[in-house]
Amino acid sequence: MNMLQMMQQAQKMQKKLKDAQETLKEIEVTGECAGGAVSVTFNGQSRFKSIKIKPEAINSENPESVDKDTIEMLEDLISEAINEATKKAAAEMEKSMKAATGGINIPGLF
């Protein structure tokens, strides 16, 4: 195999990887607990998308006492905390990968 063929194969593989990443962005997976009282949704790239909390998760004995604004505020606070932790984790991963690769930027690695 000559150098040109290797480069063409590498370009094809890079396109397939990019296509796979785009597909994974569109996939949604949801985890639930407490019989669906709390559900969290991520995309196929393990990125947080949303959290939904039902009133019975906050007050199981009297779910009617929990107003919609309280639920939305709690969902927003939890979402913000998850997004902040995700950013910090990504920064640590990038820092660790740069150390492992000696600072060489390898496309698609991070």
Secondary structure, 3 states (H helix, E strand, C coil): CCHHHHHHHHHHHHHHHHHHHHHHHHCEEEEEEHHHCEEEEEECCCCEEEEEECHHHHCCCCHHHCCHHHHHHHHHHHHHHHHHHHHHHHHHHHHHHHHHCCCCCCCCCC
